[in-house]
Amino acid sequence: MYDVTFPPQSNQASWVFIGRITDMEDNLIDISACSMVFAARAKKTSSQLLLASTANGKITYPSLGIFRWFFTEGEMNGLAPPTTPACR
């Protein structure tokens, strides 16, 4: 598990994130058989704000070593402005 802090995200727009997973030599790794979960939590309360996973289809693997999550504007509208999700 990793704790990551992202820049504040607008609650009036969708949020797309694209990440890469590489080995020590910067070669992309095949993650197609892996499951992944991304949970965004409020910094102060740790209450879950957003959840993306390969199981719920919010995280996809568009190509070798690349993962992507997408939250719609409607999902983001539920966040209080300004919100800086702390993710686990």
PDB file of N, CA, C and O in Angstrom:
ATOM      1  N   MET A   1       0.843  -1.168   0.000  1.00  0.00           N
ATOM      2  CA  MET A   1       0.000   0.000   0.000  1.00  0.00           C
ATOM      3  C   MET A   1       0.891   1.236   0.000  1.00  0.00           C
ATOM      4  O   MET A   1       1.936   1.268   0.651  1.00  0.00           O
ATOM      5  N   TYR A   2       0.460   2.248  -0.739  1.00  0.00           N
ATOM      6  CA  TYR A   2       1.168   3.518  -0.812  1.00  0.00           C
ATOM      7  C   TYR A   2       0.215   4.639  -0.442  1.00  0.00           C
ATOM      8  O   TYR A   2      -0.962   4.604  -0.798  1.00  0.00           O
ATOM      9  N   ASP A   3       0.725   5.635   0.273  1.00  0.00           N
ATOM     10  CA  ASP A   3      -0.030   6.859   0.530  1.00  0.00           C
ATOM     11  C   ASP A   3       0.484   7.917  -0.422  1.00  0.00           C
ATOM     12  O   ASP A   3       1.686   8.178  -0.480  1.00  0.00           O
ATOM     13  N   VAL A   4      -0.421   8.527  -1.170  1.00  0.00           N
ATOM     14  CA  VAL A   4      -0.059   9.534  -2.161  1.00  0.00           C
ATOM     15  C   VAL A   4      -0.986  10.722  -1.991  1.00  0.00           C
ATOM     16  O   VAL A   4      -2.186  10.549  -1.777  1.00  0.00           O
ATOM     17  N   THR A   5      -0.445  11.922  -2.083  1.00  0.00           N
ATOM     18  CA  THR A   5      -1.274  13.122  -2.068  1.00  0.00           C
ATOM     19  C   THR A   5      -1.250  13.729  -3.463  1.00  0.00           C
ATOM     20  O   THR A   5      -0.180  13.998  -4.011  1.00  0.00           O
ATOM     21  N   PHE A   6      -2.415  13.943  -4.030  1.00  0.00           N
ATOM     22  CA  PHE A   6      -2.554  14.536  -5.352  1.00  0.00           C
ATOM     23  C   PHE A   6      -2.877  16.017  -5.216  1.00  0.00           C
ATOM     24  O   PHE A   6      -3.358  16.453  -4.170  1.00  0.00           O
ATOM     25  N   PRO A   7      -2.621  16.783  -6.253  1.00  0.00           N
ATOM     26  CA  PRO A   7      -3.047  18.187  -6.240  1.00  0.00           C
ATOM     27  C   PRO A   7      -4.570  18.252  -6.111  1.00  0.00           C
ATOM     28  O   PRO A   7      -5.257  17.303  -6.488  1.00  0.00           O
ATOM     29  N   PRO A   8      -5.100  19.344  -5.591  1.00  0.00           N
ATOM     30  CA  PRO A   8      -6.561  19.465  -5.487  1.00  0.00           C
ATOM     31  C   PRO A   8      -7.237  19.229  -6.843  1.00  0.00           C
ATOM     32  O   PRO A   8      -6.743  19.654  -7.887  1.00  0.00           O
ATOM     33  N   GLN A   9      -8.362  18.551  -6.792  1.00  0.00           N
ATOM     34  CA  GLN A   9      -9.143  18.266  -7.997  1.00  0.00           C
ATOM     35  C   GLN A   9     -10.452  19.040  -7.938  1.00  0.00           C
ATOM     36  O   GLN A   9     -11.040  19.191  -6.867  1.00  0.00           O
ATOM     37  N   SER A  10     -10.894  19.515  -9.050  1.00  0.00           N
ATOM     38  CA  SER A  10     -12.153  20.257  -9.123  1.00  0.00           C
ATOM     39  C   SER A  10     -13.332  19.317  -8.900  1.00  0.00           C
ATOM     40  O   SER A  10     -13.335  18.181  -9.374  1.00  0.00           O
ATOM     41  N   ASN A  11     -14.322  19.801  -8.181  1.00  0.00           N
ATOM     42  CA  ASN A  11     -15.549  19.017  -8.034  1.00  0.00           C
ATOM     43  C   ASN A  11     -16.552  19.390  -9.130  1.00  0.00           C
ATOM     44  O   ASN A  11     -17.716  18.995  -9.074  1.00  0.00           O
ATOM     45  N   GLN A  12     -16.095  20.146 -10.114  1.00  0.00           N
ATOM     46  CA  GLN A  12     -16.950  20.555 -11.231  1.00  0.00           C
ATOM     47  C   GLN A  12     -16.479  19.962 -12.561  1.00  0.00           C
ATOM     48  O   GLN A  12     -16.900  20.411 -13.627  1.00  0.00           O
ATOM     49  N   ALA A  13     -15.608  18.958 -12.496  1.00  0.00           N
ATOM     50  CA  ALA A  13     -15.077  18.330 -13.714  1.00  0.00           C
ATOM     51  C   ALA A  13     -14.743  16.870 -13.439  1.00  0.00           C
ATOM     52  O   ALA A  13     -14.574  16.471 -12.287  1.00  0.00           O
ATOM     53  N   SER A  14     -14.650  16.089 -14.486  1.00  0.00           N
ATOM     54  CA  SER A  14     -14.235  14.699 -14.332  1.00  0.00           C
ATOM     55  C   SER A  14     -12.744  14.654 -13.977  1.00  0.00           C
ATOM     56  O   SER A  14     -12.025  15.640 -14.133  1.00  0.00           O
ATOM     57  N   TRP A  15     -12.298  13.489 -13.498  1.00  0.00           N
ATOM     58  CA  TRP A  15     -10.894  13.307 -13.128  1.00  0.00           C
ATOM     59  C   TRP A  15     -10.380  12.039 -13.787  1.00  0.00           C
ATOM     60  O   TRP A  15     -10.832  10.935 -13.481  1.00  0.00           O
ATOM     61  N   VAL A  16      -9.441  12.212 -14.685  1.00  0.00           N
ATOM     62  CA  VAL A  16      -8.786  11.095 -15.352  1.00  0.00           C
ATOM     63  C   VAL A  16      -7.335  11.080 -14.904  1.00  0.00           C
ATOM     64  O   VAL A  16      -6.660  12.110 -14.913  1.00  0.00           O
ATOM     65  N   PHE A  17      -6.864   9.913 -14.515  1.00  0.00           N
ATOM     66  CA  PHE A  17      -5.456   9.755 -14.148  1.00  0.00           C
ATOM     67  C   PHE A  17      -4.898   8.594 -14.944  1.00  0.00           C
ATOM     68  O   PHE A  17      -5.529   7.542 -15.043  1.00  0.00           O
ATOM     69  N   ILE A  18      -3.720   8.779 -15.510  1.00  0.00           N
ATOM     70  CA  ILE A  18      -3.041   7.712 -16.244  1.00  0.00           C
ATOM     71  C   ILE A  18      -1.668   7.521 -15.621  1.00  0.00           C
ATOM     72  O   ILE A  18      -0.891   8.468 -15.497  1.00  0.00           O
ATOM     73  N   GLY A  19      -1.378   6.278 -15.227  1.00  0.00           N
ATOM     74  CA  GLY A  19      -0.099   5.960 -14.590  1.00  0.00           C
ATOM     75  C   GLY A  19       0.637   4.867 -15.350  1.00  0.00           C
ATOM     76  O   GLY A  19       0.052   4.134 -16.147  1.00  0.00           O
ATOM     77  N   ARG A  20       1.936   4.777 -15.080  1.00  0.00           N
ATOM     78  CA  ARG A  20       2.801   3.773 -15.698  1.00  0.00           C
ATOM     79  C   ARG A  20       3.442   2.931 -14.615  1.00  0.00           C
ATOM     80  O   ARG A  20       3.774   3.431 -13.540  1.00  0.00           O
ATOM     81  N   ILE A  21       3.614   1.661 -14.900  1.00  0.00           N
ATOM     82  CA  ILE A  21       4.334   0.769 -13.994  1.00  0.00           C
ATOM     83  C   ILE A  21       5.506   0.176 -14.762  1.00  0.00           C
ATOM     84  O   ILE A  21       5.334  -0.494 -15.780  1.00  0.00           O
ATOM     85  N   THR A  22       6.709   0.442 -14.243  1.00  0.00           N
ATOM     86  CA  THR A  22       7.934   0.009 -14.923  1.00  0.00           C
ATOM     87  C   THR A  22       8.838  -0.758 -13.974  1.00  0.00           C
ATOM     88  O   THR A  22       8.677  -0.718 -12.754  1.00  0.00           O
ATOM     89  N   ASP A  23       9.788  -1.453 -14.570  1.00  0.00           N
ATOM     90  CA  ASP A  23      10.821  -2.105 -13.773  1.00  0.00           C
ATOM     91  C   ASP A  23      11.956  -1.107 -13.520  1.00  0.00           C
ATOM     92  O   ASP A  23      11.849   0.065 -13.882  1.00  0.00           O
ATOM     93  N   MET A  24      13.029  -1.570 -12.906  1.00  0.00           N
ATOM     94  CA  MET A  24      14.151  -0.693 -12.549  1.00  0.00           C
ATOM     95  C   MET A  24      14.846  -0.094 -13.776  1.00  0.00           C
ATOM     96  O   MET A  24      15.549   0.911 -13.665  1.00  0.00           O
ATOM     97  N   GLU A  25      14.648  -0.712 -14.939  1.00  0.00           N
ATOM     98  CA  GLU A  25      15.274  -0.205 -16.170  1.00  0.00           C
ATOM     99  C   GLU A  25      14.289   0.607 -17.012  1.00  0.00           C
ATOM    100  O   GLU A  25      14.554   0.885 -18.181  1.00  0.00           O
ATOM    101  N   ASP A  26      13.162   0.984 -16.422  1.00  0.00           N
ATOM    102  CA  ASP A  26      12.115   1.791 -17.054  1.00  0.00           C
ATOM    103  C   ASP A  26      11.386   1.064 -18.186  1.00  0.00           C
ATOM    104  O   ASP A  26      10.824   1.702 -19.077  1.00  0.00           O
ATOM    105  N   ASN A  27      11.398  -0.278 -18.149  1.00  0.00           N
ATOM    106  CA  ASN A  27      10.616  -1.068 -19.102  1.00  0.00           C
ATOM    107  C   ASN A  27       9.216  -1.256 -18.539  1.00  0.00           C
ATOM    108  O   ASN A  27       9.063  -1.591 -17.364  1.00  0.00           O
ATOM    109  N   LEU A  28       8.193  -1.045 -19.358  1.00  0.00           N
ATOM    110  CA  LEU A  28       6.816  -1.236 -18.912  1.00  0.00           C
ATOM    111  C   LEU A  28       6.580  -2.698 -18.543  1.00  0.00           C
ATOM    112  O   LEU A  28       7.088  -3.600 -19.210  1.00  0.00           O
ATOM    113  N   ILE A  29       5.810  -2.930 -17.481  1.00  0.00           N
ATOM    114  CA  ILE A  29       5.533  -4.269 -16.969  1.00  0.00           C
ATOM    115  C   ILE A  29       4.103  -4.664 -17.332  1.00  0.00           C
ATOM    116  O   ILE A  29       3.193  -3.837 -17.277  1.00  0.00           O
ATOM    117  N   ASP A  30       3.911  -5.922 -17.703  1.00  0.00           N
ATOM    118  CA  ASP A  30       2.574  -6.424 -18.006  1.00  0.00           C
ATOM    119  C   ASP A  30       1.793  -6.569 -16.696  1.00  0.00           C
ATOM    120  O   ASP A  30       2.126  -7.407 -15.858  1.00  0.00           O
ATOM    121  N   ILE A  31       0.775  -5.765 -16.531  1.00  0.00           N
ATOM    122  CA  ILE A  31      -0.053  -5.799 -15.318  1.00  0.00           C
ATOM    123  C   ILE A  31      -1.459  -6.307 -15.618  1.00  0.00           C
ATOM    124  O   ILE A  31      -2.346  -6.225 -14.768  1.00  0.00           O
ATOM    125  N   SER A  32      -1.664  -6.829 -16.817  1.00  0.00           N
ATOM    126  CA  SER A  32      -3.011  -7.210 -17.257  1.00  0.00           C
ATOM    127  C   SER A  32      -3.670  -8.269 -16.376  1.00  0.00           C
ATOM    128  O   SER A  32      -4.898  -8.344 -16.340  1.00  0.00           O
ATOM    129  N   ALA A  33      -2.896  -9.085 -15.668  1.00  0.00           N
ATOM    130  CA  ALA A  33      -3.472 -10.116 -14.797  1.00  0.00           C
ATOM    131  C   ALA A  33      -3.597  -9.642 -13.350  1.00  0.00           C
ATOM    132  O   ALA A  33      -4.005 -10.414 -12.482  1.00  0.00           O
ATOM    133  N   CYS A  34      -3.255  -8.401 -13.085  1.00  0.00           N
ATOM    134  CA  CYS A  34      -3.269  -7.866 -11.718  1.00  0.00           C
ATOM    135  C   CYS A  34      -4.594  -7.177 -11.408  1.00  0.00           C
ATOM    136  O   CYS A  34      -5.269  -6.662 -12.298  1.00  0.00           O
ATOM    137  N   SER A  35      -4.946  -7.181 -10.131  1.00  0.00           N
ATOM    138  CA  SER A  35      -6.082  -6.372  -9.688  1.00  0.00           C
ATOM    139  C   SER A  35      -5.514  -5.133  -8.997  1.00  0.00           C
ATOM    140  O   SER A  35      -4.425  -5.169  -8.424  1.00  0.00           O
ATOM    141  N   MET A  36      -6.264  -4.050  -9.061  1.00  0.00           N
ATOM    142  CA  MET A  36      -5.804  -2.793  -8.486  1.00  0.00           C
ATOM    143  C   MET A  36      -6.990  -2.084  -7.847  1.00  0.00           C
ATOM    144  O   MET A  36      -8.110  -2.131  -8.358  1.00  0.00           O
ATOM    145  N   VAL A  37      -6.724  -1.423  -6.717  1.00  0.00           N
ATOM    146  CA  VAL A  37      -7.749  -0.647  -6.022  1.00  0.00           C
ATOM    147  C   VAL A  37      -7.177   0.721  -5.699  1.00  0.00           C
ATOM    148  O   VAL A  37      -6.042   0.832  -5.234  1.00  0.00           O
ATOM    149  N   PHE A  38      -7.950   1.747  -5.941  1.00  0.00           N
ATOM    150  CA  PHE A  38      -7.596   3.130  -5.616  1.00  0.00           C
ATOM    151  C   PHE A  38      -8.722   3.687  -4.777  1.00  0.00           C
ATOM    152  O   PHE A  38      -9.866   3.735  -5.229  1.00  0.00           O
ATOM    153  N   ALA A  39      -8.418   4.110  -3.559  1.00  0.00           N
ATOM    154  CA  ALA A  39      -9.415   4.718  -2.680  1.00  0.00           C
ATOM    155  C   ALA A  39      -8.939   6.109  -2.298  1.00  0.00           C
ATOM    156  O   ALA A  39      -7.856   6.267  -1.735  1.00  0.00           O
ATOM    157  N   ALA A  40      -9.741   7.109  -2.601  1.00  0.00           N
ATOM    158  CA  ALA A  40      -9.433   8.482  -2.211  1.00  0.00           C
ATOM    159  C   ALA A  40     -10.170   8.770  -0.916  1.00  0.00           C
ATOM    160  O   ALA A  40     -11.368   8.515  -0.790  1.00  0.00           O
ATOM    161  N   ARG A  41      -9.429   9.306   0.043  1.00  0.00           N
ATOM    162  CA  ARG A  41      -9.995   9.590   1.357  1.00  0.00           C
ATOM    163  C   ARG A  41      -9.737  11.041   1.718  1.00  0.00           C
ATOM    164  O   ARG A  41      -8.759  11.637   1.265  1.00  0.00           O
ATOM    165  N   ALA A  42     -10.612  11.606   2.530  1.00  0.00           N
ATOM    166  CA  ALA A  42     -10.423  12.972   3.013  1.00  0.00           C
ATOM    167  C   ALA A  42      -9.251  12.997   3.965  1.00  0.00           C
ATOM    168  O   ALA A  42      -9.107  12.095   4.790  1.00  0.00           O
ATOM    169  N   LYS A  43      -8.407  14.013   3.868  1.00  0.00           N
ATOM    170  CA  LYS A  43      -7.216  14.103   4.718  1.00  0.00           C
ATOM    171  C   LYS A  43      -7.565  14.155   6.196  1.00  0.00           C
ATOM    172  O   LYS A  43      -6.945  13.465   7.005  1.00  0.00           O
ATOM    173  N   LYS A  44      -8.545  14.961   6.552  1.00  0.00           N
ATOM    174  CA  LYS A  44      -8.835  15.175   7.974  1.00  0.00           C
ATOM    175  C   LYS A  44      -9.640  14.052   8.601  1.00  0.00           C
ATOM    176  O   LYS A  44      -9.403  13.700   9.757  1.00  0.00           O
ATOM    177  N   THR A  45     -10.584  13.483   7.868  1.00  0.00           N
ATOM    178  CA  THR A  45     -11.467  12.483   8.469  1.00  0.00           C
ATOM    179  C   THR A  45     -11.161  11.055   8.044  1.00  0.00           C
ATOM    180  O   THR A  45     -11.629  10.107   8.674  1.00  0.00           O
ATOM    181  N   SER A  46     -10.387  10.894   6.987  1.00  0.00           N
ATOM    182  CA  SER A  46     -10.082   9.583   6.397  1.00  0.00           C
ATOM    183  C   SER A  46     -11.315   8.871   5.867  1.00  0.00           C
ATOM    184  O   SER A  46     -11.258   7.675   5.580  1.00  0.00           O
ATOM    185  N   SER A  47     -12.431   9.586   5.731  1.00  0.00           N
ATOM    186  CA  SER A  47     -13.618   8.949   5.165  1.00  0.00           C
ATOM    187  C   SER A  47     -13.417   8.772   3.664  1.00  0.00           C
ATOM    188  O   SER A  47     -12.837   9.627   2.995  1.00  0.00           O
ATOM    189  N   GLN A  48     -13.906   7.650   3.149  1.00  0.00           N
ATOM    190  CA  GLN A  48     -13.715   7.346   1.731  1.00  0.00           C
ATOM    191  C   GLN A  48     -14.555   8.270   0.876  1.00  0.00           C
ATOM    192  O   GLN A  48     -15.756   8.421   1.104  1.00  0.00           O
ATOM    193  N   LEU A  49     -13.921   8.893  -0.115  1.00  0.00           N
ATOM    194  CA  LEU A  49     -14.599   9.804  -1.021  1.00  0.00           C
ATOM    195  C   LEU A  49     -14.884   9.164  -2.369  1.00  0.00           C
ATOM    196  O   LEU A  49     -15.969   9.323  -2.927  1.00  0.00           O
ATOM    197  N   LEU A  50     -13.903   8.441  -2.887  1.00  0.00           N
ATOM    198  CA  LEU A  50     -14.008   7.823  -4.203  1.00  0.00           C
ATOM    199  C   LEU A  50     -13.365   6.437  -4.158  1.00  0.00           C
ATOM    200  O   LEU A  50     -12.418   6.212  -3.404  1.00  0.00           O
ATOM    201  N   LEU A  51     -13.875   5.520  -4.959  1.00  0.00           N
ATOM    202  CA  LEU A  51     -13.293   4.182  -5.030  1.00  0.00           C
ATOM    203  C   LEU A  51     -13.251   3.734  -6.486  1.00  0.00           C
ATOM    204  O   LEU A  51     -14.267   3.732  -7.180  1.00  0.00           O
ATOM    205  N   ALA A  52     -12.081   3.363  -6.926  1.00  0.00           N
ATOM    206  CA  ALA A  52     -11.906   2.795  -8.267  1.00  0.00           C
ATOM    207  C   ALA A  52     -11.162   1.481  -8.111  1.00  0.00           C
ATOM    208  O   ALA A  52     -10.258   1.360  -7.284  1.00  0.00           O
ATOM    209  N   SER A  53     -11.546   0.507  -8.905  1.00  0.00           N
ATOM    210  CA  SER A  53     -10.847  -0.779  -8.879  1.00  0.00           C
ATOM    211  C   SER A  53     -11.007  -1.460 -10.225  1.00  0.00           C
ATOM    212  O   SER A  53     -11.840  -1.071 -11.043  1.00  0.00           O
ATOM    213  N   THR A  54     -10.196  -2.479 -10.439  1.00  0.00           N
ATOM    214  CA  THR A  54     -10.380  -3.274 -11.642  1.00  0.00           C
ATOM    215  C   THR A  54     -11.680  -4.059 -11.533  1.00  0.00           C
ATOM    216  O   THR A  54     -12.314  -4.347 -12.549  1.00  0.00           O
ATOM    217  N   ALA A  55     -12.084  -4.409 -10.319  1.00  0.00           N
ATOM    218  CA  ALA A  55     -13.322  -5.167 -10.121  1.00  0.00           C
ATOM    219  C   ALA A  55     -14.564  -4.350 -10.481  1.00  0.00           C
ATOM    220  O   ALA A  55     -15.518  -4.891 -11.039  1.00  0.00           O
ATOM    221  N   ASN A  56     -14.560  -3.041 -10.164  1.00  0.00           N
ATOM    222  CA  ASN A  56     -15.750  -2.238 -10.486  1.00  0.00           C
ATOM    223  C   ASN A  56     -15.629  -1.530 -11.834  1.00  0.00           C
ATOM    224  O   ASN A  56     -16.514  -0.766 -12.220  1.00  0.00           O
ATOM    225  N   GLY A  57     -14.523  -1.787 -12.552  1.00  0.00           N
ATOM    226  CA  GLY A  57     -14.355  -1.242 -13.890  1.00  0.00           C
ATOM    227  C   GLY A  57     -13.889   0.200 -13.960  1.00  0.00           C
ATOM    228  O   GLY A  57     -13.767   0.754 -15.053  1.00  0.00           O
ATOM    229  N   LYS A  58     -13.623   0.825 -12.806  1.00  0.00           N
ATOM    230  CA  LYS A  58     -13.168   2.217 -12.798  1.00  0.00           C
ATOM    231  C   LYS A  58     -11.677   2.323 -13.094  1.00  0.00           C
ATOM    232  O   LYS A  58     -11.197   3.390 -13.476  1.00  0.00           O
ATOM    233  N   ILE A  59     -10.931   1.218 -12.922  1.00  0.00           N
ATOM    234  CA  ILE A  59      -9.519   1.173 -13.315  1.00  0.00           C
ATOM    235  C   ILE A  59      -9.404   0.222 -14.492  1.00  0.00           C
ATOM    236  O   ILE A  59      -9.881  -0.912 -14.444  1.00  0.00           O
ATOM    237  N   THR A  60      -8.766   0.701 -15.543  1.00  0.00           N
ATOM    238  CA  THR A  60      -8.556  -0.121 -16.736  1.00  0.00           C
ATOM    239  C   THR A  60      -7.076  -0.112 -17.093  1.00  0.00           C
ATOM    240  O   THR A  60      -6.309   0.731 -16.626  1.00  0.00           O
ATOM    241  N   TYR A  61      -6.697  -1.065 -17.929  1.00  0.00           N
ATOM    242  CA  TYR A  61      -5.332  -1.177 -18.435  1.00  0.00           C
ATOM    243  C   TYR A  61      -5.378  -0.986 -19.952  1.00  0.00           C
ATOM    244  O   TYR A  61      -5.517  -1.961 -20.690  1.00  0.00           O
ATOM    245  N   PRO A  62      -5.265   0.253 -20.424  1.00  0.00           N
ATOM    246  CA  PRO A  62      -5.394   0.504 -21.865  1.00  0.00           C
ATOM    247  C   PRO A  62      -4.252  -0.055 -22.714  1.00  0.00           C
ATOM    248  O   PRO A  62      -4.446  -0.328 -23.899  1.00  0.00           O
ATOM    249  N   SER A  63      -3.067  -0.229 -22.128  1.00  0.00           N
ATOM    250  CA  SER A  63      -1.949  -0.821 -22.862  1.00  0.00           C
ATOM    251  C   SER A  63      -0.921  -1.350 -21.868  1.00  0.00           C
ATOM    252  O   SER A  63      -1.065  -1.172 -20.658  1.00  0.00           O
ATOM    253  N   LEU A  64       0.093  -1.987 -22.375  1.00  0.00           N
ATOM    254  CA  LEU A  64       1.127  -2.615 -21.554  1.00  0.00           C
ATOM    255  C   LEU A  64       1.686  -1.635 -20.520  1.00  0.00           C
ATOM    256  O   LEU A  64       2.191  -0.570 -20.874  1.00  0.00           O
ATOM    257  N   GLY A  65       1.590  -2.005 -19.239  1.00  0.00           N
ATOM    258  CA  GLY A  65       2.170  -1.212 -18.159  1.00  0.00           C
ATOM    259  C   GLY A  65       1.451   0.083 -17.830  1.00  0.00           C
ATOM    260  O   GLY A  65       1.926   0.854 -16.997  1.00  0.00           O
ATOM    261  N   ILE A  66       0.329   0.335 -18.458  1.00  0.00           N
ATOM    262  CA  ILE A  66      -0.411   1.581 -18.253  1.00  0.00           C
ATOM    263  C   ILE A  66      -1.724   1.284 -17.543  1.00  0.00           C
ATOM    264  O   ILE A  66      -2.440   0.353 -17.913  1.00  0.00           O
ATOM    265  N   PHE A  67      -2.039   2.077 -16.521  1.00  0.00           N
ATOM    266  CA  PHE A  67      -3.347   1.974 -15.874  1.00  0.00           C
ATOM    267  C   PHE A  67      -4.014   3.345 -15.909  1.00  0.00           C
ATOM    268  O   PHE A  67      -3.349   4.376 -16.007  1.00  0.00           O
ATOM    269  N   ARG A  68      -5.331   3.333 -15.827  1.00  0.00           N
ATOM    270  CA  ARG A  68      -6.112   4.561 -15.940  1.00  0.00           C
ATOM    271  C   ARG A  68      -7.319   4.459 -15.034  1.00  0.00           C
ATOM    272  O   ARG A  68      -7.991   3.429 -14.997  1.00  0.00           O
ATOM    273  N   TRP A  69      -7.598   5.537 -14.296  1.00  0.00           N
ATOM    274  CA  TRP A  69      -8.895   5.602 -13.614  1.00  0.00           C
ATOM    275  C   TRP A  69      -9.632   6.823 -14.106  1.00  0.00           C
ATOM    276  O   TRP A  69      -9.039   7.788 -14.588  1.00  0.00           O
ATOM    277  N   PHE A  70     -10.942   6.754 -13.970  1.00  0.00           N
ATOM    278  CA  PHE A  70     -11.797   7.833 -14.452  1.00  0.00           C
ATOM    279  C   PHE A  70     -12.968   7.997 -13.494  1.00  0.00           C
ATOM    280  O   PHE A  70     -13.693   7.043 -13.214  1.00  0.00           O
ATOM    281  N   PHE A  71     -13.143   9.207 -13.000  1.00  0.00           N
ATOM    282  CA  PHE A  71     -14.308   9.562 -12.203  1.00  0.00           C
ATOM    283  C   PHE A  71     -15.090  10.614 -12.975  1.00  0.00           C
ATOM    284  O   PHE A  71     -14.519  11.596 -13.448  1.00  0.00           O
ATOM    285  N   THR A  72     -16.381  10.412 -13.100  1.00  0.00           N
ATOM    286  CA  THR A  72     -17.216  11.339 -13.844  1.00  0.00           C
ATOM    287  C   THR A  72     -17.397  12.649 -13.080  1.00  0.00           C
ATOM    288  O   THR A  72     -17.122  12.728 -11.883  1.00  0.00           O
ATOM    289  N   GLU A  73     -17.857  13.660 -13.783  1.00  0.00           N
ATOM    290  CA  GLU A  73     -18.160  14.933 -13.129  1.00  0.00           C
ATOM    291  C   GLU A  73     -19.205  14.720 -12.038  1.00  0.00           C
ATOM    292  O   GLU A  73     -19.123  15.336 -10.976  1.00  0.00           O
ATOM    293  N   GLY A  74     -20.177  13.859 -12.288  1.00  0.00           N
ATOM    294  CA  GLY A  74     -21.197  13.559 -11.281  1.00  0.00           C
ATOM    295  C   GLY A  74     -20.610  12.974 -10.009  1.00  0.00           C
ATOM    296  O   GLY A  74     -21.033  13.329  -8.909  1.00  0.00           O
ATOM    297  N   GLU A  75     -19.640  12.079 -10.149  1.00  0.00           N
ATOM    298  CA  GLU A  75     -18.979  11.517  -8.966  1.00  0.00           C
ATOM    299  C   GLU A  75     -18.162  12.585  -8.252  1.00  0.00           C
ATOM    300  O   GLU A  75     -18.129  12.625  -7.023  1.00  0.00           O
ATOM    301  N   MET A  76     -17.513  13.438  -9.009  1.00  0.00           N
ATOM    302  CA  MET A  76     -16.697  14.502  -8.423  1.00  0.00           C
ATOM    303  C   MET A  76     -17.557  15.567  -7.752  1.00  0.00           C
ATOM    304  O   MET A  76     -17.108  16.214  -6.806  1.00  0.00           O
ATOM    305  N   ASN A  77     -18.793  15.759  -8.231  1.00  0.00           N
ATOM    306  CA  ASN A  77     -19.702  16.754  -7.649  1.00  0.00           C
ATOM    307  C   ASN A  77     -19.979  16.487  -6.173  1.00  0.00           C
ATOM    308  O   ASN A  77     -20.344  17.405  -5.439  1.00  0.00           O
ATOM    309  N   GLY A  78     -19.810  15.239  -5.731  1.00  0.00           N
ATOM    310  CA  GLY A  78     -20.049  14.893  -4.337  1.00  0.00           C
ATOM    311  C   GLY A  78     -18.946  15.335  -3.390  1.00  0.00           C
ATOM    312  O   GLY A  78     -19.097  15.229  -2.173  1.00  0.00           O
ATOM    313  N   LEU A  79     -17.839  15.828  -3.932  1.00  0.00           N
ATOM    314  CA  LEU A  79     -16.723  16.274  -3.089  1.00  0.00           C
ATOM    315  C   LEU A  79     -16.926  17.732  -2.679  1.00  0.00           C
ATOM    316  O   LEU A  79     -17.424  18.548  -3.454  1.00  0.00           O
ATOM    317  N   ALA A  80     -16.536  18.034  -1.464  1.00  0.00           N
ATOM    318  CA  ALA A  80     -16.616  19.414  -0.993  1.00  0.00           C
ATOM    319  C   ALA A  80     -15.420  20.187  -1.509  1.00  0.00           C
ATOM    320  O   ALA A  80     -14.299  19.686  -1.418  1.00  0.00           O
ATOM    321  N   PRO A  81     -15.603  21.386  -2.047  1.00  0.00           N
ATOM    322  CA  PRO A  81     -14.447  22.165  -2.526  1.00  0.00           C
ATOM    323  C   PRO A  81     -13.749  22.857  -1.376  1.00  0.00           C
ATOM    324  O   PRO A  81     -14.435  23.182  -0.407  1.00  0.00           O
ATOM    325  N   PRO A  82     -12.463  23.111  -1.389  1.00  0.00           N
ATOM    326  CA  PRO A  82     -11.510  22.377  -2.224  1.00  0.00           C
ATOM    327  C   PRO A  82     -11.186  21.055  -1.559  1.00  0.00           C
ATOM    328  O   PRO A  82     -11.128  20.972  -0.333  1.00  0.00           O
ATOM    329  N   THR A  83     -10.979  20.044  -2.339  1.00  0.00           N
ATOM    330  CA  THR A  83     -10.691  18.717  -1.805  1.00  0.00           C
ATOM    331  C   THR A  83      -9.350  18.236  -2.338  1.00  0.00           C
ATOM    332  O   THR A  83      -9.121  18.220  -3.548  1.00  0.00           O
ATOM    333  N   THR A  84      -8.482  17.851  -1.442  1.00  0.00           N
ATOM    334  CA  THR A  84      -7.210  17.233  -1.818  1.00  0.00           C
ATOM    335  C   THR A  84      -7.261  15.800  -1.329  1.00  0.00           C
ATOM    336  O   THR A  84      -6.996  15.551  -0.153  1.00  0.00           O
ATOM    337  N   PRO A  85      -7.599  14.834  -2.204  1.00  0.00           N
ATOM    338  CA  PRO A  85      -7.701  13.471  -1.747  1.00  0.00           C
ATOM    339  C   PRO A  85      -6.353  12.894  -1.320  1.00  0.00           C
ATOM    340  O   PRO A  85      -5.350  13.058  -2.014  1.00  0.00           O
ATOM    341  N   ALA A  86      -6.342  12.235  -0.201  1.00  0.00           N
ATOM    342  CA  ALA A  86      -5.179  11.462   0.217  1.00  0.00           C
ATOM    343  C   ALA A  86      -5.527  10.014  -0.127  1.00  0.00           C
ATOM    344  O   ALA A  86      -6.569   9.519   0.301  1.00  0.00           O
ATOM    345  N   CYS A  87      -4.705   9.349  -0.864  1.00  0.00           N
ATOM    346  CA  CYS A  87      -5.075   8.057  -1.440  1.00  0.00           C
ATOM    347  C   CYS A  87      -4.267   6.919  -0.838  1.00  0.00           C
ATOM    348  O   CYS A  87      -3.091   7.064  -0.504  1.00  0.00           O
ATOM    349  N   ARG A  88      -4.934   5.794  -0.715  1.00  0.00           N
ATOM    350  CA  ARG A  88      -4.303   4.569  -0.220  1.00  0.00           C
ATOM    351  C   ARG A  88      -4.655   3.447  -1.139  1.00  0.00           C
ATOM    352  O   ARG A  88      -4.231   2.312  -0.919  1.00  0.00           O
TER     353      ARG A  88
END
